[in-house]
Amino acid sequence: MATINVDNDFLLRIESALDQIRPYLEADGGNVKVLEVTDDMTLKLELLGACGTCPMSTMTLKAGVEQSVLKAVPEIRAVEAVNMTPLP
């Protein structure tokens, strides 16, 4: 299951950053779920709904989700989706 190796305040900062972009994801039938923060400060997310199969998910992740998180939580070094559909 989802494991998170950070304290609750840190997780709340991440969730707050994600909440800034969630309305845009939800408008297209998608969302994201925090799975873990690795020891090297990589945030691992699961893409939910339409985000999991959308051909634009790579751009959404990097230009939207990652930028929102990095701005609000500079300790995070990268954001990765564990279930992103690779581009052809």
Secondary structure by P-SEA (a helix, b strand, c coil): cccccccaaaaaaaaaaaaaaaaaaaaaccccccccccccbbbbbbbccccccccaaaaaaaccaaaaaaaacccccccccccccccc
